[in-house]
Amino acid sequence: MSEKQATVHINKILAAKRQLGAAIRLYFIEEDELAIHTIASAAFRILRDVLKSRQVDSLAAEMVQEGLYVLGRQLAEQTISEEKMEFLKADRETFATIEKIADEIKKQGVNFDRNQIGIKHSSKEDQRAWLSKAANFLKHADRDLDELLDLDEVKNEELLMGACCAYIRLMKKPTPEITVFFANWLLNENREDCAAAVVEELCSELRQTPTAKRRQVCREMIQRLKQGPEYATLYA
């Protein structure tokens, strides 16, 4: 008589972590974009629901707030590139806001609280901020049997970025998949100056890699991060 195996249980966040990791790995092997979207959407939905249960009303608003803070800090420290400066100045209203934030950072120093940056965002606006049309199309067919999906609605990079940010907001630490996805995304968007130290190292390595081989290198990076001695400290 064989011994009864123990039942394994997982919670919602672990389920989302596994889904998101799988979606990123599929993205880097250039698997079917609809399959990636379905898995990433499921993970993102869980993470947003958990955030809402913890009184985080608007992930989109928090991301805008964080982005303005980073730009304000760079402007205050005069580390912002000329190219980015010209791009920001094109939107006078936004740049004026960034200048005000930079001034307050200079005045308050380490006492500056980024929650001073007020972003008004309703739950309905937050819902519209994240892509759901494609996810809904792929989820069921009981009410929209004859509907068609425009593949331009399947924006996996944006979806994965939102899900990654939601996971970090909850867990504070990225997974190896999220770390590599961030590095690849920042490099593609020419925003390496926003990268943390670990991500910046990966960006530097990817920058020296031919574009056609970057996704392969990203897959290798994920495995390397999982096998490295720092894995338990940075990602566990």
C-alpha positions, -999 to +999 in steps of 0.1 A: +000+000+000+016+033-011+018+063+012-007+090+006+009+120-010+005+154+007-019+179-009-002+210-022-021+243-018-012+277-033-025+311-026-037+337-051-005+357-052+016+326-058-008+315-086-004+350-102+034+348-098+035+315-116+012+327-144+031+359-149+064+341-150+051+317-176+037+345-197+070+363-197+089+331-206+064+326-235+070+362-246+107+356-248+103+325-269+079+344-291+050+320-285+014+327-297+005+363-287-031+353-277-019+326-254+005+351-237-023+376-234-047+351-218-022+340-192-009+375-184-044+388-181-053+362-156-023+370-135-030+408-137-066+403-128-056+385-096-030+410-086-053+440-092-080+423-071-055+417-042-043+453-044-079+465-043-085+443-012-056+460+004-071+495-002-049+503-032-076+520-053-057+528-084-026+510-097-025+533-127-025+564-105+004+550-084+024+543-116+019+578-128+028+592-094+060+571-093+069+581-129+065+618-120+086+614-089+114+597-108+115+624-134+113+651-107+142+636-088+163+633-120+155+670-128+164+680-093+197+661-094+204+672-130+208+637-142+181+638-168+193+635-204+190+664-229+170+641-252+145+633-225+143+669-214+133+681-249+107+653-251+092+664-217+092+701-226+069+693-255+041+688-230+041+721-211+016+712-185+033+679-176+068+695-176+055+723-153+043+697-128+077+679-130+095+712-123+073+718-092+081+683-079+118+689-086+117+722-066+100+705-037+126+677-037+154+702-036+137+720-006+127+689+014+156+666+005+152+631+020+120+643+038+101+646+005+071+623+005+060+612-030+024+610-017+025+648-020+021+642-057-016+640-060-031+620-089-068+619-092-080+586-107-114+569-102-119+532-102-136+534-136-107+554-150-084+527-136-104+500-153-102+518-186-064+524-182-057+487-184-064+467-216-094+444-211-112+441-245-088+414-258-088+396-224-126+396-224-128+383-260-104+354-251-122+345-219-157+336-230-182+334-259-216+333-242-226+369-250-204+378-280-203+347-302-199+366-334-176+393-322-142+398-339-109+408-323-086+434-338-051+421-331-040+456-326-059+453-293-034+426-281-007+448-266+013+423-246+042+445-236+018+470-219-001+442-202+030+425-189+044+458-177+012+465-157+012+430-142+049+433-133+043+466-115+013+452-097+034+422-085+062+444-072+037+467-055+025+437-035+056+417-029+083+445-031+108+421-048+108+412-085+111+376-098+139+368-123+114+369-151+102+404-141+138+416-137+147+405-172+115+418-187+121+452-171+157+453-185+145+444-220+116+469-219+138+498-206+164+491-233+137+491-260+123+523-247+157+540-243+150+545-206+179+527-190+186+557-168+155+547-148+169+512-140+179+499-107+215+485-103+207+449-111+185+458-141+211+483-153+237+455-155+213+434-176+206+464-198+243+468-204+246+432-215+216+434-237+228+466-253+258+446-266+236+419-280+223+420-316+186+428-316+177+395-333+193+375-304+181+396-275+151+374-266+173+343-266+197+361-243+168+372-221+158+335-217+194+327-207+194+356-182+163+342-165+179+308-160+212+325-148+194+346-122+175+315-109+207+295-106+229+322-092+240+324-055+221+357-051+188+342-060+176+335-025+185+370-014+170+390-043+141+369-055+130+343-029 
